[in-house]
């Protein structure tokens, strides 16, 4: 009989990866705007296990114009991660899932992002 030398491992149910959080918010954007705007996540695998996820808002009626909301970089350990707001040239370090969701909530309520959403909605409605 084998002996467990690993000890108690983290439960998979308690781990929420950053891209899952971004996907939820992308889906929420689509629902909140009744599909006029759509949330989209683009993921790139980089060297050394680094992943980059980009949250975009897409306006299908504007020839799929995409506004880049934020960029998240993390390695296999997930945290700490880097959260970037390209529209304002700001970068934040998040040490945990809680810190990430708190900072992301602040960014998604940002005046510049809301202004971009309003513009995209207005222009989309004008071409319907």
PAFIDO-698441 format. One record per residue (C-alpha): residue in three letters; z, x, y; residue number from 0. Coordinates in steps of 0.1 Angstrom, whole numbers. Example, Ala and Ser with C-alpha at 12.3 -4.5 7.8 and 13.67 -1.06 7.14 Angstrom:
2
[ALA, [78, 123, -45], 0],
[SER, [71, 137, -11], 1],
END
This chain:
128
[UNK, [0, 0, 0], 0],
[UNK, [-9, 13, 35], 1],
[UNK, [15, 17, 63], 2],
[UNK, [6, 5, 98], 3],
[UNK, [9, 36, 121], 4],
[UNK, [-7, 18, 150], 5],
[UNK, [22, -3, 159], 6],
[UNK, [17, -36, 177], 7],
[UNK, [-18, -39, 193], 8],
[UNK, [-26, -61, 223], 9],
[UNK, [-36, -96, 214], 10],
[UNK, [-73, -103, 221], 11],
[UNK, [-64, -137, 235], 12],
[UNK, [-44, -121, 263], 13],
[UNK, [-73, -99, 275], 14],
[UNK, [-98, -113, 300], 15],
[UNK, [-126, -89, 308], 16],
[UNK, [-138, -86, 344], 17],
[UNK, [-172, -99, 336], 18],
[UNK, [-157, -131, 322], 19],
[UNK, [-139, -137, 355], 20],
[UNK, [-172, -131, 374], 21],
[UNK, [-191, -155, 350], 22],
[UNK, [-165, -182, 357], 23],
[UNK, [-171, -178, 395], 24],
[UNK, [-209, -177, 391], 25],
[UNK, [-207, -210, 371], 26],
[UNK, [-184, -225, 398], 27],
[UNK, [-209, -216, 425], 28],
[UNK, [-236, -235, 406], 29],
[UNK, [-214, -265, 401], 30],
[UNK, [-200, -266, 437], 31],
[UNK, [-235, -266, 452], 32],
[UNK, [-249, -290, 425], 33],
[UNK, [-274, -264, 415], 34],
[UNK, [-289, -258, 449], 35],
[UNK, [-275, -223, 447], 36],
[UNK, [-267, -205, 414], 37],
[UNK, [-243, -178, 406], 38],
[UNK, [-257, -149, 386], 39],
[UNK, [-242, -118, 370], 40],
[UNK, [-262, -86, 364], 41],
[UNK, [-247, -60, 342], 42],
[UNK, [-257, -24, 338], 43],
[UNK, [-244, 1, 313], 44],
[UNK, [-240, 36, 327], 45],
[UNK, [-231, 69, 312], 46],
[UNK, [-196, 76, 299], 47],
[UNK, [-189, 39, 291], 48],
[UNK, [-190, 28, 327], 49],
[UNK, [-202, -8, 333], 50],
[UNK, [-213, -22, 365], 51],
[UNK, [-214, -60, 371], 52],
[UNK, [-230, -75, 402], 53],
[UNK, [-222, -111, 413], 54],
[UNK, [-251, -127, 431], 55],
[UNK, [-258, -160, 447], 56],
[UNK, [-294, -171, 440], 57],
[UNK, [-314, -197, 459], 58],
[UNK, [-341, -210, 436], 59],
[UNK, [-358, -230, 463], 60],
[UNK, [-361, -199, 485], 61],
[UNK, [-382, -180, 459], 62],
[UNK, [-351, -169, 441], 63],
[UNK, [-337, -151, 471], 64],
[UNK, [-305, -134, 459], 65],
[UNK, [-274, -125, 480], 66],
[UNK, [-252, -97, 465], 67],
[UNK, [-216, -109, 467], 68],
[UNK, [-197, -80, 450], 69],
[UNK, [-201, -52, 426], 70],
[UNK, [-175, -43, 399], 71],
[UNK, [-173, -10, 381], 72],
[UNK, [-150, -3, 352], 73],
[UNK, [-148, 18, 321], 74],
[UNK, [-138, 8, 285], 75],
[UNK, [-101, 5, 296], 76],
[UNK, [-111, -22, 321], 77],
[UNK, [-84, -13, 347], 78],
[UNK, [-82, 2, 371], 79],
[UNK, [-115, -10, 384], 80],
[UNK, [-135, -7, 416], 81],
[UNK, [-145, -39, 435], 82],
[UNK, [-171, -34, 462], 83],
[UNK, [-182, -58, 489], 84],
[UNK, [-216, -44, 499], 85],
[UNK, [-221, -68, 529], 86],
[UNK, [-191, -51, 546], 87],
[UNK, [-192, -17, 531], 88],
[UNK, [-157, -21, 517], 89],
[UNK, [-143, -8, 483], 90],
[UNK, [-111, -19, 467], 91],
[UNK, [-92, -5, 437], 92],
[UNK, [-76, -30, 414], 93],
[UNK, [-50, -18, 389], 94],
[UNK, [-47, -49, 369], 95],
[UNK, [-64, -83, 361], 96],
[UNK, [-39, -100, 384], 97],
[UNK, [-48, -76, 413], 98],
[UNK, [-85, -81, 406], 99],
[UNK, [-84, -119, 406], 100],
[UNK, [-63, -118, 438], 101],
[UNK, [-87, -95, 456], 102],
[UNK, [-118, -113, 443], 103],
[UNK, [-103, -146, 456], 104],
[UNK, [-99, -130, 490], 105],
[UNK, [-135, -117, 490], 106],
[UNK, [-150, -150, 479], 107],
[UNK, [-133, -167, 508], 108],
[UNK, [-147, -141, 532], 109],
[UNK, [-163, -155, 564], 110],
[UNK, [-195, -134, 560], 111],
[UNK, [-200, -146, 524], 112],
[UNK, [-194, -182, 535], 113],
[UNK, [-218, -178, 563], 114],
[UNK, [-245, -165, 539], 115],
[UNK, [-238, -195, 516], 116],
[UNK, [-241, -219, 545], 117],
[UNK, [-274, -204, 555], 118],
[UNK, [-288, -204, 520], 119],
[UNK, [-278, -241, 515], 120],
[UNK, [-293, -252, 548], 121],
[UNK, [-326, -234, 542], 122],
[UNK, [-327, -247, 506], 123],
[UNK, [-322, -283, 517], 124],
[UNK, [-349, -279, 543], 125],
[UNK, [-376, -271, 517], 126],
[UNK, [-366, -299, 493], 127],
END
